[in-house]
C-alpha cells in the first residue's frame, strides 16, 4: 500500500494504484483515525499493541530460522525473474537518484545497511545461512552495489563488513533487544553507535578524497 515504480521497457513508471486499495481506504477511515488518536493518548492501549508487535517479531524470527525468506534472498545472486527484475529496478532507481543529485550539484553516496545475519557474532549462524542459500558468503548485494557505483561514478559505503568485524571481535549483538530477540531485527543502542561511527568516518574519507571545487 504505497507508491512504487515499475520498469516499462527502459522507462520508469510510477504505480499509485494503492490509493484505491481497500486496506488503504480503511486506514484513512474515520474509525481508524479515531483509534490512532486513542492509542496516542492511552498508555494501556500502547502496551497492548507493544505486546502484540513483540509477539509478531518473535513469530517472524522463527519463520526466518525455518527457511530462507525475503530478507535473506538479496544476500544471494538472483535465481528467478522476479528477483532479477527487482535488482534491475533498484539499480535504475539508484542511477536516477545519482543523476538527480548531480543536476543539483550535490554529491551522491550510497550507504548499504545490510542484514542482521551478516553481522551476527556467531560464525555458526552465518555459515548456516550460507549453506541454506548455497553461497560461500553473504556479501553478494554489497559486491554488486559496489560495482554498480564504480560503473556509475558514485561512492558506496558498506556497513555490513566493518560492523560484522566489530561484532565478531567484541562478541556483541548489534541487532535485537533483550525484550525481543538478540541478533534479530533493528539495530540496538550499540548497533546504532557503531553504524554511526563507521558511516561518519567513511563519509569524511569521501569528502577528503573528492573536495569541492
C-alpha positions in Angstrom: 0.0 0.0 0.0 2.5 2.6 -1.2 3.6 4.2 -4.4 6.3 2.3 -6.3 8.0 2.2 -9.7 8.0 -0.4 -12.4 10.2 -0.7 -15.4 8.3 -0.5 -18.6 10.9 -1.1 -21.2 13.6 1.5 -20.5 11.2 3.8 -18.7 10.4 4.2 -15.0 6.6 4.2 -14.5 5.1 5.3 -11.2 2.3 3.0 -9.9 -0.1 4.7 -7.5 -2.9 2.1 -7.5 -2.5 1.8 -3.7 -4.8 4.9 -3.5 -7.7 2.7 -4.3 -6.7 -0.4 -2.3 -9.3 -1.4 0.3 -6.8 -1.5 3.1 -5.5 2.0 2.3 -9.0 3.3 2.2 -9.8 1.6 5.5 -6.6 3.1 7.1 -7.9 6.5 6.3 -11.4 6.0 7.6 -12.8 8.0 10.4 -12.8 4.9 12.7 -9.1 4.2 12.2 -8.2 7.8 12.7 -10.1 7.7 16.0 -8.4 4.5 17.0 -4.9 6.0 16.3 -5.8 9.1 18.3 -6.9 6.9 21.3 -3.7 4.8 21.1 -1.6 8.1 21.1 -3.3 9.1 24.4 -3.9 5.8 26.3 -0.8 4.0 27.8 -2.9 0.8 28.3 -3.6 0.6 24.5 0.0 1.3 23.7 1.1 -1.6 26.0 -1.3 -3.9 24.3 0.0 -3.0 20.9 3.6 -3.3 22.1 2.9 -6.9 23.3 1.3 -7.7 20.0 4.2 -6.4 18.0 6.7 -8.2 20.2 4.8 -11.5 19.6 4.8 -10.9 15.8 8.5 -10.2 15.9 9.2 -13.5 17.6 7.0 -15.3 15.2 8.8 -13.7 12.3 12.1 -14.7 13.7 11.0 -18.3 14.0 9.9 -18.2 10.4 13.2 -16.8 9.3 15.0 -19.5 11.1 13.0 -22.2 9.3 13.6 -21.2 5.7 15.3 -18.6 3.6 12.8 -15.7 3.2 12.6 -12.4 1.5 15.1 -10.8 4.0 17.7 -13.4 3.0 17.1 -13.6 -0.7 19.1 -10.4 -1.6 22.2 -12.0 0.0 22.5 -14.4 -2.8 22.6 -14.0 -6.6 19.0 -13.7 -8.0 17.7 -17.0 -9.1 14.4 -16.2 -10.8 13.0 -13.4 -13.0 11.2 -11.7 -10.1 14.5 -11.0 -8.3 16.3 -10.2 -11.5 13.6 -7.6 -12.2 13.8 -6.3 -8.6 17.6 -5.8 -9.0 17.2 -4.1 -12.3 14.6 -1.7 -11.0 16.7 -0.9 -7.9 19.8 -0.1 -9.9 17.8 2.1 -12.3 16.3 4.0 -9.3 19.8 4.4 -7.9 21.1 5.7 -11.2 18.2 8.2 -11.4 18.9 9.4 -7.9 22.6 9.9 -8.6 21.7 11.8 -11.8 19.2 14.0 -9.9 21.8 14.8 -7.3 24.3 15.7 -9.9 21.8 18.1 -11.6 21.7 20.0 -8.3 25.5 19.9 -7.8 25.1 17.5 -4.8 27.4 14.6 -4.2 25.6 11.2 -4.1 26.9 8.5 -1.7 25.1 5.2 -1.4 25.2 3.5 2.0 24.2 -0.1 2.4 22.9 -1.1 5.8 23.0 -4.9 5.5 21.1 -7.7 7.2 21.2 -8.7 10.8 22.6 -12.2 10.0 25.6 -10.6 8.2 26.8 -9.1 11.5 25.8 -11.9 13.8 28.7 -12.5 16.2 28.2 -16.3 16.0 30.0 -17.6 12.9 28.0 -20.8 13.0 24.8 -18.8 12.5 26.3 -17.1 9.4 27.6 -20.3 8.0 24.2 -22.0 8.5 22.6 -19.3 6.4 25.3 -19.6 3.7 24.5 -23.3 3.5 20.8 -22.7 3.2 21.3 -20.2 0.5 24.0 -22.2 -1.3 26.6 -19.4 -1.2 30.2 -19.0 0.1 29.5 -15.7 1.9 26.7 -13.2 2.5 28.2 -10.3 0.6 26.6 -10.6 -2.9 24.5 -7.5 -2.6 27.4 -5.4 -1.3 29.7 -6.5 -4.1 27.1 -5.9 -6.7 26.2 -2.4 -5.5 29.9 -1.6 -5.1 30.5 -2.5 -8.8 27.4 -0.6 -9.9 28.6 2.5 -8.0 32.0 2.2 -9.6 30.4 2.0 -13.1 28.1 4.9 -12.4 30.7 7.1 -10.7 29.3 7.4 -7.2 30.7 6.2 -3.9 29.3 3.2 -2.0 29.7 2.8 1.8 29.0 -0.8 3.0 28.3 -1.1 6.7 27.9 -4.9 7.0 31.5 -5.9 6.6 33.0 -3.5 9.2 30.1 -4.0 11.6 30.5 -7.7 11.3 34.2 -7.4 12.2 33.3 -5.4 15.2 30.6 -7.8 16.4 32.8 -10.8 15.9 35.8 -9.2 17.7 33.8 -7.9 20.6 31.2 -10.8 20.7 28.3 -8.4 20.9 24.9 -8.2 19.2 24.3 -5.2 17.1 20.7 -6.1 16.3 17.8 -7.0 18.6 16.9 -6.3 22.2 16.6 -8.2 25.5 12.8 -8.0 25.3 12.6 -9.3 21.8 15.4 -11.4 20.4 19.1 -10.6 20.3 20.7 -10.8 16.9 17.4 -10.3 15.0 15.6 -7.1 13.9 16.5 -3.5 14.2 19.9 -2.1 15.4 20.1 -1.8 19.1 21.9 1.0 21.0 25.3 -0.5 20.3 24.4 -1.1 16.7 23.3 2.5 16.1 26.5 3.7 17.7 28.8 1.5 15.7 27.0 2.2 12.4 27.1 6.0 13.0 30.8 5.9 13.7 31.6 3.8 10.6 29.3 5.8 8.4 30.7 9.2 9.6 34.3 8.1 9.1 33.5 6.7 5.6 31.7 9.9 4.5 34.6 12.1 5.8 37.0 10.0 3.8 34.9 10.6 0.7 34.9 14.3 1.3 38.6 14.4 1.7 39.2 12.3 -1.4 36.9 14.5 -3.6 37.0 18.0 -2.2 34.5 20.5 -3.6 35.9 22.6 -6.4 
